[in-house]
Amino acid sequence: MPLFEFECNSCNHKFEELVSSSSKIVEKCPKCENSDVKKLVSAGSIKSGGNAAASAPSPAPACSPGG
């Protein structure tokens, strides 16, 4: 289950919730119980720009024949 970060638009409380694909998105703030919440973009879901090859793992060395 993915972990999502939310923020209440009423009291500005930030909280995280595990949300399964079959469940509804969070409907209430756990602090003030207001239903005006928004899903935030978490740092884990943002891809950094730049060269993808620079962050890719190096390929395994080839096996030498007879070795």
PDB file of N, CA, C and O in Angstrom:
ATOM      1  N   MET A   1       0.838  -1.181   0.000  1.00  0.00           N
ATOM      2  CA  MET A   1       0.000   0.000   0.000  1.00  0.00           C
ATOM      3  C   MET A   1       0.884   1.245   0.000  1.00  0.00           C
ATOM      4  O   MET A   1       1.845   1.337   0.764  1.00  0.00           O
ATOM      5  N   PRO A   2       0.552   2.188  -0.853  1.00  0.00           N
ATOM      6  CA  PRO A   2       1.340   3.418  -0.898  1.00  0.00           C
ATOM      7  C   PRO A   2       1.016   4.346   0.270  1.00  0.00           C
ATOM      8  O   PRO A   2      -0.104   4.362   0.780  1.00  0.00           O
ATOM      9  N   LEU A   3       2.006   5.106   0.673  1.00  0.00           N
ATOM     10  CA  LEU A   3       1.874   6.090   1.744  1.00  0.00           C
ATOM     11  C   LEU A   3       1.718   7.459   1.105  1.00  0.00           C
ATOM     12  O   LEU A   3       2.566   7.891   0.325  1.00  0.00           O
ATOM     13  N   PHE A   4       0.620   8.143   1.443  1.00  0.00           N
ATOM     14  CA  PHE A   4       0.354   9.466   0.899  1.00  0.00           C
ATOM     15  C   PHE A   4       0.412  10.501   2.002  1.00  0.00           C
ATOM     16  O   PHE A   4       0.104  10.207   3.157  1.00  0.00           O
ATOM     17  N   GLU A   5       0.811  11.724   1.644  1.00  0.00           N
ATOM     18  CA  GLU A   5       0.849  12.828   2.589  1.00  0.00           C
ATOM     19  C   GLU A   5      -0.309  13.772   2.257  1.00  0.00           C
ATOM     20  O   GLU A   5      -0.558  14.079   1.091  1.00  0.00           O
ATOM     21  N   PHE A   6      -1.012  14.228   3.301  1.00  0.00           N
ATOM     22  CA  PHE A   6      -2.147  15.105   3.151  1.00  0.00           C
ATOM     23  C   PHE A   6      -1.960  16.346   4.009  1.00  0.00           C
ATOM     24  O   PHE A   6      -1.183  16.347   4.964  1.00  0.00           O
ATOM     25  N   GLU A   7      -2.689  17.409   3.652  1.00  0.00           N
ATOM     26  CA  GLU A   7      -2.711  18.614   4.466  1.00  0.00           C
ATOM     27  C   GLU A   7      -4.146  19.091   4.575  1.00  0.00           C
ATOM     28  O   GLU A   7      -4.877  19.121   3.585  1.00  0.00           O
ATOM     29  N   CYS A   8      -4.547  19.462   5.782  1.00  0.00           N
ATOM     30  CA  CYS A   8      -5.879  19.997   6.031  1.00  0.00           C
ATOM     31  C   CYS A   8      -5.898  21.462   5.624  1.00  0.00           C
ATOM     32  O   CYS A   8      -5.034  22.234   6.039  1.00  0.00           O
ATOM     33  N   ASN A   9      -6.870  21.847   4.819  1.00  0.00           N
ATOM     34  CA  ASN A   9      -6.987  23.235   4.396  1.00  0.00           C
ATOM     35  C   ASN A   9      -7.559  24.120   5.495  1.00  0.00           C
ATOM     36  O   ASN A   9      -7.491  25.345   5.402  1.00  0.00           O
ATOM     37  N   SER A  10      -8.118  23.513   6.530  1.00  0.00           N
ATOM     38  CA  SER A  10      -8.698  24.275   7.624  1.00  0.00           C
ATOM     39  C   SER A  10      -7.677  24.604   8.709  1.00  0.00           C
ATOM     40  O   SER A  10      -7.522  25.767   9.082  1.00  0.00           O
ATOM     41  N   CYS A  11      -6.966  23.569   9.227  1.00  0.00           N
ATOM     42  CA  CYS A  11      -6.021  23.795  10.336  1.00  0.00           C
ATOM     43  C   CYS A  11      -4.557  23.657   9.923  1.00  0.00           C
ATOM     44  O   CYS A  11      -3.667  23.824  10.757  1.00  0.00           O
ATOM     45  N   ASN A  12      -4.292  23.353   8.645  1.00  0.00           N
ATOM     46  CA  ASN A  12      -2.942  23.198   8.085  1.00  0.00           C
ATOM     47  C   ASN A  12      -2.165  22.029   8.676  1.00  0.00           C
ATOM     48  O   ASN A  12      -0.941  21.975   8.548  1.00  0.00           O
ATOM     49  N   HIS A  13      -2.855  21.093   9.320  1.00  0.00           N
ATOM     50  CA  HIS A  13      -2.208  19.902   9.877  1.00  0.00           C
ATOM     51  C   HIS A  13      -1.796  18.983   8.726  1.00  0.00           C
ATOM     52  O   HIS A  13      -2.599  18.681   7.843  1.00  0.00           O
ATOM     53  N   LYS A  14      -0.530  18.539   8.745  1.00  0.00           N
ATOM     54  CA  LYS A  14      -0.035  17.598   7.740  1.00  0.00           C
ATOM     55  C   LYS A  14      -0.001  16.216   8.362  1.00  0.00           C
ATOM     56  O   LYS A  14       0.409  16.054   9.511  1.00  0.00           O
ATOM     57  N   PHE A  15      -0.438  15.213   7.596  1.00  0.00           N
ATOM     58  CA  PHE A  15      -0.471  13.843   8.096  1.00  0.00           C
ATOM     59  C   PHE A  15      -0.299  12.873   6.945  1.00  0.00           C
ATOM     60  O   PHE A  15      -0.518  13.219   5.784  1.00  0.00           O
ATOM     61  N   GLU A  16       0.096  11.652   7.281  1.00  0.00           N
ATOM     62  CA  GLU A  16       0.317  10.601   6.287  1.00  0.00           C
ATOM     63  C   GLU A  16      -0.691   9.490   6.498  1.00  0.00           C
ATOM     64  O   GLU A  16      -1.095   9.210   7.626  1.00  0.00           O
ATOM     65  N   GLU A  17      -1.092   8.863   5.413  1.00  0.00           N
ATOM     66  CA  GLU A  17      -2.026   7.747   5.470  1.00  0.00           C
ATOM     67  C   GLU A  17      -1.614   6.680   4.466  1.00  0.00           C
ATOM     68  O   GLU A  17      -1.203   6.992   3.349  1.00  0.00           O
ATOM     69  N   LEU A  18      -1.726   5.424   4.871  1.00  0.00           N
ATOM     70  CA  LEU A  18      -1.563   4.317   3.940  1.00  0.00           C
ATOM     71  C   LEU A  18      -2.890   4.146   3.221  1.00  0.00           C
ATOM     72  O   LEU A  18      -3.930   4.004   3.864  1.00  0.00           O
ATOM     73  N   VAL A  19      -2.864   4.158   1.903  1.00  0.00           N
ATOM     74  CA  VAL A  19      -4.095   4.095   1.131  1.00  0.00           C
ATOM     75  C   VAL A  19      -4.008   2.908   0.183  1.00  0.00           C
ATOM     76  O   VAL A  19      -3.135   2.861  -0.684  1.00  0.00           O
ATOM     77  N   SER A  20      -4.914   1.952   0.348  1.00  0.00           N
ATOM     78  CA  SER A  20      -4.938   0.815  -0.572  1.00  0.00           C
ATOM     79  C   SER A  20      -5.678   1.216  -1.838  1.00  0.00           C
ATOM     80  O   SER A  20      -6.416   2.201  -1.842  1.00  0.00           O
ATOM     81  N   SER A  21      -5.489   0.473  -2.889  1.00  0.00           N
ATOM     82  CA  SER A  21      -6.118   0.804  -4.163  1.00  0.00           C
ATOM     83  C   SER A  21      -7.633   0.646  -4.101  1.00  0.00           C
ATOM     84  O   SER A  21      -8.346   1.242  -4.908  1.00  0.00           O
ATOM     85  N   SER A  22      -8.137  -0.151  -3.151  1.00  0.00           N
ATOM     86  CA  SER A  22      -9.577  -0.366  -3.054  1.00  0.00           C
ATOM     87  C   SER A  22     -10.261   0.593  -2.089  1.00  0.00           C
ATOM     88  O   SER A  22     -11.489   0.668  -2.063  1.00  0.00           O
ATOM     89  N   SER A  23      -9.474   1.340  -1.282  1.00  0.00           N
ATOM     90  CA  SER A  23     -10.091   2.238  -0.308  1.00  0.00           C
ATOM     91  C   SER A  23     -10.227   3.645  -0.875  1.00  0.00           C
ATOM     92  O   SER A  23      -9.610   3.997  -1.880  1.00  0.00           O
ATOM     93  N   LYS A  24     -11.043   4.429  -0.209  1.00  0.00           N
ATOM     94  CA  LYS A  24     -11.248   5.820  -0.606  1.00  0.00           C
ATOM     95  C   LYS A  24     -10.067   6.659  -0.124  1.00  0.00           C
ATOM     96  O   LYS A  24      -9.346   6.279   0.799  1.00  0.00           O
ATOM     97  N   ILE A  25      -9.891   7.797  -0.768  1.00  0.00           N
ATOM     98  CA  ILE A  25      -8.886   8.757  -0.322  1.00  0.00           C
ATOM     99  C   ILE A  25      -9.369   9.330   1.009  1.00  0.00           C
ATOM    100  O   ILE A  25     -10.571   9.357   1.275  1.00  0.00           O
ATOM    101  N   VAL A  26      -8.448   9.782   1.832  1.00  0.00           N
ATOM    102  CA  VAL A  26      -8.763  10.320   3.148  1.00  0.00           C
ATOM    103  C   VAL A  26      -9.811  11.420   3.022  1.00  0.00           C
ATOM    104  O   VAL A  26      -9.708  12.302   2.168  1.00  0.00           O
ATOM    105  N   GLU A  27     -10.815  11.351   3.882  1.00  0.00           N
ATOM    106  CA  GLU A  27     -11.898  12.315   3.805  1.00  0.00           C
ATOM    107  C   GLU A  27     -11.907  13.310   4.956  1.00  0.00           C
ATOM    108  O   GLU A  27     -12.559  14.350   4.860  1.00  0.00           O
ATOM    109  N   LYS A  28     -11.188  13.011   6.059  1.00  0.00           N
ATOM    110  CA  LYS A  28     -11.205  13.891   7.221  1.00  0.00           C
ATOM    111  C   LYS A  28      -9.818  14.057   7.812  1.00  0.00           C
ATOM    112  O   LYS A  28      -9.004  13.133   7.791  1.00  0.00           O
ATOM    113  N   CYS A  29      -9.561  15.235   8.335  1.00  0.00           N
ATOM    114  CA  CYS A  29      -8.330  15.517   9.057  1.00  0.00           C
ATOM    115  C   CYS A  29      -8.410  14.831  10.420  1.00  0.00           C
ATOM    116  O   CYS A  29      -9.428  14.954  11.102  1.00  0.00           O
ATOM    117  N   PRO A  30      -7.361  14.110  10.836  1.00  0.00           N
ATOM    118  CA  PRO A  30      -7.398  13.437  12.142  1.00  0.00           C
ATOM    119  C   PRO A  30      -7.322  14.412  13.323  1.00  0.00           C
ATOM    120  O   PRO A  30      -7.637  14.040  14.453  1.00  0.00           O
ATOM    121  N   LYS A  31      -6.905  15.660  13.065  1.00  0.00           N
ATOM    122  CA  LYS A  31      -6.781  16.643  14.147  1.00  0.00           C
ATOM    123  C   LYS A  31      -8.092  17.405  14.382  1.00  0.00           C
ATOM    124  O   LYS A  31      -8.583  17.466  15.509  1.00  0.00           O
ATOM    125  N   CYS A  32      -8.650  17.978  13.325  1.00  0.00           N
ATOM    126  CA  CYS A  32      -9.856  18.800  13.485  1.00  0.00           C
ATOM    127  C   CYS A  32     -11.102  18.164  12.881  1.00  0.00           C
ATOM    128  O   CYS A  32     -12.209  18.680  13.043  1.00  0.00           O
ATOM    129  N   GLU A  33     -10.922  17.042  12.183  1.00  0.00           N
ATOM    130  CA  GLU A  33     -11.999  16.285  11.544  1.00  0.00           C
ATOM    131  C   GLU A  33     -12.709  17.051  10.434  1.00  0.00           C
ATOM    132  O   GLU A  33     -13.834  16.708  10.069  1.00  0.00           O
ATOM    133  N   ASN A  34     -12.069  18.080   9.896  1.00  0.00           N
ATOM    134  CA  ASN A  34     -12.609  18.796   8.755  1.00  0.00           C
ATOM    135  C   ASN A  34     -12.415  17.938   7.513  1.00  0.00           C
ATOM    136  O   ASN A  34     -11.415  17.229   7.397  1.00  0.00           O
ATOM    137  N   SER A  35     -13.345  17.994   6.604  1.00  0.00           N
ATOM    138  CA  SER A  35     -13.254  17.172   5.397  1.00  0.00           C
ATOM    139  C   SER A  35     -12.550  17.881   4.240  1.00  0.00           C
ATOM    140  O   SER A  35     -12.476  17.331   3.141  1.00  0.00           O
ATOM    141  N   ASP A  36     -12.041  19.069   4.461  1.00  0.00           N
ATOM    142  CA  ASP A  36     -11.356  19.829   3.419  1.00  0.00           C
ATOM    143  C   ASP A  36      -9.858  19.530   3.465  1.00  0.00           C
ATOM    144  O   ASP A  36      -9.077  20.328   3.984  1.00  0.00           O
ATOM    145  N   VAL A  37      -9.462  18.379   2.921  1.00  0.00           N
ATOM    146  CA  VAL A  37      -8.056  17.978   2.906  1.00  0.00           C
ATOM    147  C   VAL A  37      -7.575  17.860   1.469  1.00  0.00           C
ATOM    148  O   VAL A  37      -8.356  17.604   0.552  1.00  0.00           O
ATOM    149  N   LYS A  38      -6.264  18.053   1.293  1.00  0.00           N
ATOM    150  CA  LYS A  38      -5.683  17.904  -0.043  1.00  0.00           C
ATOM    151  C   LYS A  38      -4.505  16.949   0.025  1.00  0.00           C
ATOM    152  O   LYS A  38      -3.786  16.895   1.022  1.00  0.00           O
ATOM    153  N   LYS A  39      -4.322  16.205  -1.038  1.00  0.00           N
ATOM    154  CA  LYS A  39      -3.192  15.284  -1.152  1.00  0.00           C
ATOM    155  C   LYS A  39      -1.987  16.084  -1.617  1.00  0.00           C
ATOM    156  O   LYS A  39      -2.073  16.849  -2.578  1.00  0.00           O
ATOM    157  N   LEU A  40      -0.862  15.905  -0.932  1.00  0.00           N
ATOM    158  CA  LEU A  40       0.368  16.620  -1.281  1.00  0.00           C
ATOM    159  C   LEU A  40       1.253  15.752  -2.162  1.00  0.00           C
ATOM    160  O   LEU A  40       1.141  14.526  -2.157  1.00  0.00           O
ATOM    161  N   VAL A  41       2.117  16.388  -2.905  1.00  0.00           N
ATOM    162  CA  VAL A  41       3.119  15.676  -3.696  1.00  0.00           C
ATOM    163  C   VAL A  41       4.284  15.400  -2.762  1.00  0.00           C
ATOM    164  O   VAL A  41       4.897  16.330  -2.237  1.00  0.00           O
ATOM    165  N   SER A  42       4.591  14.135  -2.555  1.00  0.00           N
ATOM    166  CA  SER A  42       5.679  13.795  -1.636  1.00  0.00           C
ATOM    167  C   SER A  42       7.009  13.789  -2.368  1.00  0.00           C
ATOM    168  O   SER A  42       7.052  13.673  -3.593  1.00  0.00           O
ATOM    169  N   ALA A  43       8.087  13.913  -1.620  1.00  0.00           N
ATOM    170  CA  ALA A  43       9.424  13.946  -2.209  1.00  0.00           C
ATOM    171  C   ALA A  43       9.742  12.644  -2.924  1.00  0.00           C
ATOM    172  O   ALA A  43      10.500  12.653  -3.895  1.00  0.00           O
ATOM    173  N   GLY A  44       9.195  11.541  -2.480  1.00  0.00           N
ATOM    174  CA  GLY A  44       9.460  10.247  -3.102  1.00  0.00           C
ATOM    175  C   GLY A  44       8.826  10.092  -4.458  1.00  0.00           C
ATOM    176  O   GLY A  44       9.224   9.216  -5.225  1.00  0.00           O
ATOM    177  N   SER A  45       7.844  10.922  -4.780  1.00  0.00           N
ATOM    178  CA  SER A  45       7.173  10.775  -6.062  1.00  0.00           C
ATOM    179  C   SER A  45       7.687  11.734  -7.120  1.00  0.00           C
ATOM    180  O   SER A  45       7.189  11.732  -8.245  1.00  0.00           O
ATOM    181  N   ILE A  46       8.675  12.553  -6.780  1.00  0.00           N
ATOM    182  CA  ILE A  46       9.227  13.514  -7.729  1.00  0.00           C
ATOM    183  C   ILE A  46      10.513  12.952  -8.332  1.00  0.00           C
ATOM    184  O   ILE A  46      11.434  12.566  -7.611  1.00  0.00           O
ATOM    185  N   LYS A  47      10.561  12.913  -9.649  1.00  0.00           N
ATOM    186  CA  LYS A  47      11.783  12.464 -10.323  1.00  0.00           C
ATOM    187  C   LYS A  47      12.679  13.667 -10.534  1.00  0.00           C
ATOM    188  O   LYS A  47      12.227  14.723 -10.977  1.00  0.00           O
ATOM    189  N   SER A  48      13.946  13.502 -10.216  1.00  0.00           N
ATOM    190  CA  SER A  48      14.873  14.605 -10.419  1.00  0.00           C
ATOM    191  C   SER A  48      15.242  14.692 -11.893  1.00  0.00           C
ATOM    192  O   SER A  48      15.264  13.687 -12.603  1.00  0.00           O
ATOM    193  N   GLY A  49      15.522  15.876 -12.327  1.00  0.00           N
ATOM    194  CA  GLY A  49      15.912  16.076 -13.715  1.00  0.00           C
ATOM    195  C   GLY A  49      17.357  15.667 -13.918  1.00  0.00           C
ATOM    196  O   GLY A  49      18.026  15.210 -12.992  1.00  0.00           O
ATOM    197  N   GLY A  50      17.815  15.833 -15.114  1.00  0.00           N
ATOM    198  CA  GLY A  50      19.213  15.531 -15.381  1.00  0.00           C
ATOM    199  C   GLY A  50      19.381  14.240 -16.145  1.00  0.00           C
ATOM    200  O   GLY A  50      18.442  13.714 -16.742  1.00  0.00           O
ATOM    201  N   ASN A  51      20.598  13.745 -16.113  1.00  0.00           N
ATOM    202  CA  ASN A  51      20.962  12.572 -16.874  1.00  0.00           C
ATOM    203  C   ASN A  51      20.564  11.306 -16.129  1.00  0.00           C
ATOM    204  O   ASN A  51      21.093  11.020 -15.056  1.00  0.00           O
ATOM    205  N   ALA A  52      19.630  10.549 -16.698  1.00  0.00           N
ATOM    206  CA  ALA A  52      19.169   9.312 -16.066  1.00  0.00           C
ATOM    207  C   ALA A  52      20.285   8.272 -16.023  1.00  0.00           C
ATOM    208  O   ALA A  52      20.330   7.441 -15.116  1.00  0.00           O
ATOM    209  N   ALA A  53      21.176   8.318 -16.994  1.00  0.00           N
ATOM    210  CA  ALA A  53      22.263   7.339 -17.036  1.00  0.00           C
ATOM    211  C   ALA A  53      23.237   7.540 -15.882  1.00  0.00           C
ATOM    212  O   ALA A  53      23.882   6.590 -15.439  1.00  0.00           O
ATOM    213  N   ALA A  54      23.346   8.761 -15.400  1.00  0.00           N
ATOM    214  CA  ALA A  54      24.277   9.038 -14.311  1.00  0.00           C
ATOM    215  C   ALA A  54      23.848   8.374 -13.018  1.00  0.00           C
ATOM    216  O   ALA A  54      24.687   8.023 -12.188  1.00  0.00           O
ATOM    217  N   SER A  55      22.529   8.196 -12.840  1.00  0.00           N
ATOM    218  CA  SER A  55      22.049   7.582 -11.610  1.00  0.00           C
ATOM    219  C   SER A  55      21.753   6.095 -11.772  1.00  0.00           C
ATOM    220  O   SER A  55      21.417   5.422 -10.797  1.00  0.00           O
ATOM    221  N   ALA A  56      21.875   5.581 -12.987  1.00  0.00           N
ATOM    222  CA  ALA A  56      21.609   4.168 -13.234  1.00  0.00           C
ATOM    223  C   ALA A  56      22.792   3.328 -12.764  1.00  0.00           C
ATOM    224  O   ALA A  56      23.940   3.765 -12.844  1.00  0.00           O
ATOM    225  N   PRO A  57      22.511   2.119 -12.273  1.00  0.00           N
ATOM    226  CA  PRO A  57      23.612   1.266 -11.840  1.00  0.00           C
ATOM    227  C   PRO A  57      24.466   0.830 -13.020  1.00  0.00           C
ATOM    228  O   PRO A  57      23.977   0.729 -14.146  1.00  0.00           O
ATOM    229  N   SER A  58      25.725   0.576 -12.762  1.00  0.00           N
ATOM    230  CA  SER A  58      26.637   0.130 -13.818  1.00  0.00           C
ATOM    231  C   SER A  58      26.300  -1.289 -14.216  1.00  0.00           C
ATOM    232  O   SER A  58      25.898  -2.092 -13.375  1.00  0.00           O
ATOM    233  N   PRO A  59      26.459  -1.608 -15.487  1.00  0.00           N
ATOM    234  CA  PRO A  59      26.186  -2.990 -15.920  1.00  0.00           C
ATOM    235  C   PRO A  59      27.211  -3.951 -15.311  1.00  0.00           C
ATOM    236  O   PRO A  59      28.344  -3.570 -15.016  1.00  0.00           O
ATOM    237  N   ALA A  60      26.795  -5.183 -15.132  1.00  0.00           N
ATOM    238  CA  ALA A  60      27.691  -6.197 -14.592  1.00  0.00           C
ATOM    239  C   ALA A  60      28.814  -6.464 -15.593  1.00  0.00           C
ATOM    240  O   ALA A  60      28.577  -6.434 -16.801  1.00  0.00           O
ATOM    241  N   PRO A  61      30.012  -6.722 -15.119  1.00  0.00           N
ATOM    242  CA  PRO A  61      31.109  -7.002 -16.057  1.00  0.00           C
ATOM    243  C   PRO A  61      30.851  -8.315 -16.800  1.00  0.00           C
ATOM    244  O   PRO A  61      30.289  -9.265 -16.254  1.00  0.00           O
ATOM    245  N   ALA A  62      31.277  -8.333 -18.046  1.00  0.00           N
ATOM    246  CA  ALA A  62      31.100  -9.539 -18.849  1.00  0.00           C
ATOM    247  C   ALA A  62      32.049 -10.632 -18.376  1.00  0.00           C
ATOM    248  O   ALA A  62      33.173 -10.363 -17.954  1.00  0.00           O
ATOM    249  N   CYS A  63      31.578 -11.845 -18.454  1.00  0.00           N
ATOM    250  CA  CYS A  63      32.437 -12.983 -18.094  1.00  0.00           C
ATOM    251  C   CYS A  63      33.428 -13.236 -19.215  1.00  0.00           C
ATOM    252  O   CYS A  63      33.066 -13.205 -20.391  1.00  0.00           O
ATOM    253  N   SER A  64      34.677 -13.487 -18.850  1.00  0.00           N
ATOM    254  CA  SER A  64      35.661 -13.773 -19.876  1.00  0.00           C
ATOM    255  C   SER A  64      35.644 -15.274 -20.180  1.00  0.00           C
ATOM    256  O   SER A  64      35.428 -16.093 -19.287  1.00  0.00           O
ATOM    257  N   PRO A  65      35.874 -15.624 -21.447  1.00  0.00           N
ATOM    258  CA  PRO A  65      35.882 -17.054 -21.796  1.00  0.00           C
ATOM    259  C   PRO A  65      37.027 -17.790 -21.099  1.00  0.00           C
ATOM    260  O   PRO A  65      38.161 -17.312 -21.064  1.00  0.00           O
ATOM    261  N   GLY A  66      36.711 -18.944 -20.552  1.00  0.00           N
ATOM    262  CA  GLY A  66      37.707 -19.784 -19.907  1.00  0.00           C
ATOM    263  C   GLY A  66      38.130 -19.275 -18.552  1.00  0.00           C
ATOM    264  O   GLY A  66      39.138 -19.729 -18.010  1.00  0.00           O
ATOM    265  N   GLY A  67      37.369 -18.321 -17.978  1.00  0.00           N
ATOM    266  CA  GLY A  67      37.873 -17.749 -16.838  1.00  0.00           C
ATOM    267  C   GLY A  67      37.307 -17.808 -15.551  1.00  0.00           C
ATOM    268  O   GLY A  67      37.862 -17.248 -14.606  1.00  0.00           O
TER     269      GLY A  67
END
